[in-house]
Amino acid sequence: MLLTTTVKQNGYLTLEHLSNIELYYTSIELITEDNIILTGDEFHHSINVMRNSVDDKIFVSDGKGTIYTAQIATVSVNHLSANIIERRVFENKAGNIWFCIPILKNPDKLKFAFEKCVELGITNFILFSSRYTLSKKVKPEKFHKTILAAMKQSLRAFLPQIHSASFTDIIKLDGHKILFDQNAKIEFEGKDELNKRTYFLFGPEGGFDINEIELVEQQNRFNLSTNRLRSETAIIKCASLLKI
C-alpha cells in the first residue's frame, strides 16, 4: 500500500525529507496509480547528468501539488519508468493570489522576477500591457523553462501558470484588486488573509496612467517603499512580504 502524506508547503516535514534531493517534473498524464514516466529533458538529466539507474530512488513533482518518491524500474532509450513508493500532497497557500506583471522592455528582468516569485511561492501570473507599457507583446510560453527550473530548485509542488491580458481585462475580473503606485499614501506591509481571490497590479517602467490608477479604489492603492523601485524589484519585494 502506498503512503500518502499531506503537508504544508515549506513546512518542517518538507525540509526534513526533501532538502537535499534533486526534484524532477513530469506531466500528470504520465502518472498512474503506481507508476511514473520521465521523458525528454527530465529523463536526460536523470540518466545522463545525475547518473541514476535501475533501483535508484527519484523524486518527481506533477506540478499539481504532489511530490512522489519513486524507484526506477526500467530505463529505455528515451524514457524511464519508476514505481511510486510515497506521495506527499501539498496545499497551495497562494492559490488565490494573482501577480499581474507588466511586460518589461528587458525580458531578462521579467525572467528574474518570475524566478524569484516562484521561489517565494507565487503560482499564478498574468502578463499585462497598459498605456505606458514600453513593450506590448511577449508570449507567456517564453518563460516556461524559467518557472519550471525555479519550481524544481525551490522544491515547490505547483508549476506556476502564466496568462496574458490587458490592464482593463484584469480590472473586469471578479476579485479584489490591489494596485502599487509610488505616490500612494498607504505603505504595503503584507497580507495575512489569503483566502480571497486577489490581483496584485504592478506598474510598468512608464508607470500607470492616472485613469488606470483611478479604476482601483484609493484604499486599495499602496506603495512598497519610500524610494522609487524598479518594476522587478517591487514585484519581488511584494512576494517576500506575503505570508505564504
VMD Tcl script that draws the C-alpha trace (Angstrom):
set ca {
  {0.00 0.00 0.00}
  {1.36 3.42 -0.99}
  {1.97 6.00 1.71}
  {0.27 9.36 1.19}
  {1.25 12.29 3.39}
  {-0.45 15.69 3.45}
  {1.93 18.52 4.35}
  {2.11 22.28 4.15}
  {4.45 23.71 1.52}
  {7.79 24.63 3.10}
  {6.75 23.04 6.39}
  {9.35 21.28 8.52}
  {8.30 17.93 7.07}
  {9.26 19.17 3.61}
  {12.62 20.49 4.70}
  {13.45 17.41 6.73}
  {12.72 14.89 3.98}
  {13.37 16.77 0.76}
  {16.03 19.41 1.38}
  {18.88 17.55 -0.32}
  {17.04 15.95 -3.22}
  {17.05 16.52 -6.97}
  {13.45 17.23 -8.00}
  {12.15 16.22 -11.43}
  {8.92 17.13 -13.17}
  {6.53 15.12 -15.31}
  {3.03 15.91 -16.52}
  {0.16 14.30 -14.67}
  {-0.77 12.41 -17.85}
  {2.39 10.30 -17.40}
  {1.46 9.24 -13.85}
  {-0.74 6.29 -12.94}
  {-1.77 4.92 -9.56}
  {1.59 3.22 -9.06}
  {3.91 4.35 -11.87}
  {5.69 7.44 -13.20}
  {7.35 8.00 -16.57}
  {10.09 10.59 -17.22}
  {10.81 11.68 -20.79}
  {12.62 14.49 -22.62}
  {14.93 16.83 -20.73}
  {13.91 15.41 -17.34}
  {14.83 11.89 -18.46}
  {18.13 13.13 -19.90}
  {19.01 14.99 -16.69}
  {18.19 11.99 -14.50}
  {20.15 9.42 -16.52}
  {22.95 11.35 -18.21}
  {23.62 14.11 -15.68}
  {22.65 12.67 -12.30}
  {23.64 9.12 -13.38}
  {20.52 7.49 -12.00}
  {19.94 3.84 -12.85}
  {17.55 0.97 -12.12}
  {16.61 0.68 -8.41}
  {17.63 4.27 -7.60}
  {15.08 6.48 -5.82}
  {13.94 9.67 -7.56}
  {11.61 12.50 -6.53}
  {9.11 13.83 -9.03}
  {6.55 16.66 -8.95}
  {3.41 16.57 -11.08}
  {3.13 20.36 -10.86}
  {-0.37 19.94 -9.40}
  {0.52 19.71 -5.71}
  {2.10 16.28 -5.25}
  {5.72 15.20 -4.91}
  {6.30 11.49 -5.46}
  {9.05 9.26 -4.18}
  {9.62 6.53 -6.76}
  {12.08 3.75 -7.54}
  {13.36 3.38 -11.09}
  {12.14 0.09 -12.59}
  {13.25 0.30 -16.24}
  {15.35 2.58 -18.42}
  {14.95 2.69 -22.21}
  {16.43 4.86 -24.95}
  {14.16 7.86 -24.37}
  {12.30 7.36 -21.11}
  {12.38 5.73 -17.71}
  {9.64 4.09 -15.67}
  {9.56 4.25 -11.87}
  {7.32 2.64 -9.27}
  {5.71 5.05 -6.81}
  {6.64 4.47 -3.17}
  {5.15 7.54 -1.49}
  {3.08 10.61 -2.27}
  {3.37 13.93 -0.46}
  {0.37 16.17 -1.11}
  {0.85 19.90 -0.55}
  {-1.58 22.78 -0.11}
  {-1.22 25.83 -2.33}
  {-1.37 28.76 0.06}
  {-1.05 31.17 -2.87}
  {-3.85 29.64 -4.91}
  {-6.00 32.79 -4.68}
  {-3.14 35.20 -5.35}
  {-2.53 36.54 -8.87}
  {0.56 38.59 -9.64}
  {-0.22 40.90 -12.57}
  {3.18 41.71 -14.03}
  {3.71 44.36 -16.70}
  {5.53 43.42 -19.88}
  {9.00 44.87 -19.34}
  {11.28 46.06 -22.13}
  {14.11 43.80 -21.00}
  {12.97 40.13 -20.95}
  {15.83 39.21 -18.60}
  {14.25 41.39 -15.91}
  {10.98 39.55 -16.40}
  {12.75 36.20 -16.11}
  {14.40 37.35 -12.89}
  {11.06 38.48 -11.42}
  {9.36 35.20 -12.35}
  {12.21 33.14 -10.93}
  {12.24 34.86 -7.54}
  {8.45 34.97 -7.23}
  {8.21 31.23 -7.90}
  {10.86 30.58 -5.26}
  {8.76 32.66 -2.84}
  {5.61 30.65 -3.56}
  {3.64 32.60 -6.18}
  {1.82 30.25 -8.55}
  {-0.47 32.47 -10.68}
  {0.76 35.17 -13.02}
  {-0.82 37.47 -15.60}
  {1.42 39.31 -18.04}
  {-0.33 42.53 -18.97}
  {0.01 45.58 -21.16}
  {-1.21 49.07 -20.27}
  {-0.97 52.59 -21.69}
  {2.66 53.19 -20.70}
  {3.95 49.65 -21.16}
  {7.08 50.06 -23.27}
  {6.88 46.63 -24.86}
  {3.41 45.47 -25.84}
  {3.77 41.80 -26.77}
  {5.51 38.77 -25.32}
  {4.45 35.12 -25.28}
  {3.97 33.59 -21.80}
  {5.50 30.33 -23.12}
  {8.83 32.16 -23.33}
  {9.17 31.84 -19.55}
  {8.17 28.18 -19.14}
  {11.73 26.92 -18.64}
  {12.41 29.68 -16.11}
  {9.44 28.89 -13.90}
  {9.98 25.13 -14.22}
  {13.61 25.42 -13.11}
  {12.62 27.71 -10.22}
  {9.88 25.31 -9.11}
  {12.30 22.39 -9.00}
  {15.13 24.34 -7.39}
  {12.89 25.57 -4.57}
  {11.15 22.19 -4.12}
  {7.71 23.54 -4.96}
  {4.90 21.14 -5.77}
  {2.95 23.53 -8.02}
  {4.05 24.52 -11.51}
  {3.01 28.18 -11.88}
  {0.72 29.28 -14.70}
  {1.27 32.42 -16.78}
  {-1.62 34.05 -18.63}
  {-1.80 37.26 -20.63}
  {-4.33 40.11 -20.59}
  {-4.68 43.87 -20.84}
  {-4.95 46.09 -17.78}
  {-8.65 46.73 -18.46}
  {-9.28 42.99 -18.81}
  {-7.83 42.40 -15.35}
  {-9.93 45.17 -13.79}
  {-13.06 43.42 -15.08}
  {-12.18 40.11 -13.42}
  {-14.02 39.06 -10.27}
  {-11.86 39.52 -7.20}
  {-10.08 42.06 -5.02}
  {-7.61 44.42 -6.77}
  {-4.50 45.88 -5.14}
  {-2.52 48.42 -7.16}
  {1.01 49.56 -6.37}
  {1.77 53.21 -7.05}
  {4.77 55.20 -5.84}
  {2.53 58.13 -4.89}
  {0.02 56.08 -2.88}
  {-0.28 57.17 0.75}
  {-0.55 53.70 2.30}
  {2.54 51.53 2.69}
  {2.01 47.85 1.93}
  {3.11 45.65 4.83}
  {1.91 42.25 3.67}
  {-1.34 40.35 3.64}
  {-2.22 37.75 6.25}
  {-5.56 36.65 4.81}
  {-5.06 34.77 1.54}
  {-8.45 33.08 1.16}
  {-9.90 35.79 -1.08}
  {-9.07 35.97 -4.79}
  {-6.73 38.96 -5.11}
  {-5.00 40.55 -8.08}
  {-1.78 42.46 -7.36}
  {-1.11 45.05 -10.08}
  {2.46 46.28 -10.55}
  {3.31 49.31 -12.66}
  {5.35 49.16 -15.88}
  {8.55 51.15 -16.47}
  {6.46 54.11 -17.61}
  {4.14 53.87 -14.59}
  {0.36 53.69 -14.57}
  {-1.79 56.26 -16.35}
  {-3.88 58.34 -13.92}
  {-7.07 56.95 -15.46}
  {-5.82 53.40 -14.83}
  {-5.00 54.22 -11.21}
  {-8.46 55.63 -10.60}
  {-10.06 52.35 -11.66}
  {-8.83 50.93 -8.32}
  {-10.32 52.34 -5.12}
  {-7.98 54.60 -3.18}
  {-7.89 52.35 -0.11}
  {-6.55 49.58 -2.35}
  {-3.61 51.59 -3.67}
  {-0.29 51.05 -1.91}
  {3.36 51.98 -2.14}
  {6.10 49.45 -1.43}
  {8.85 51.85 -0.43}
  {9.60 55.50 0.20}
  {12.18 55.09 -2.57}
  {11.31 54.58 -6.22}
  {11.73 50.89 -7.08}
  {12.29 49.26 -10.42}
  {9.30 47.21 -11.55}
  {11.04 43.86 -10.99}
  {12.23 44.95 -7.53}
  {8.73 45.95 -6.48}
  {7.34 42.62 -7.68}
  {9.87 40.59 -5.72}
  {9.50 42.73 -2.59}
  {5.74 42.21 -2.57}
  {6.16 38.43 -2.93}
  {8.54 38.42 0.02}
  {6.04 40.31 2.20}
  {3.15 37.91 1.68}
  {2.60 35.26 4.34}
  {2.97 32.25 2.02}
}
mol new
graphics top color blue
foreach p $ca { graphics top sphere $p radius 0.5 }
foreach p [lrange $ca 0 end-1] q [lrange $ca 1 end] { graphics top cylinder $p $q radius 0.2 }
display resetview
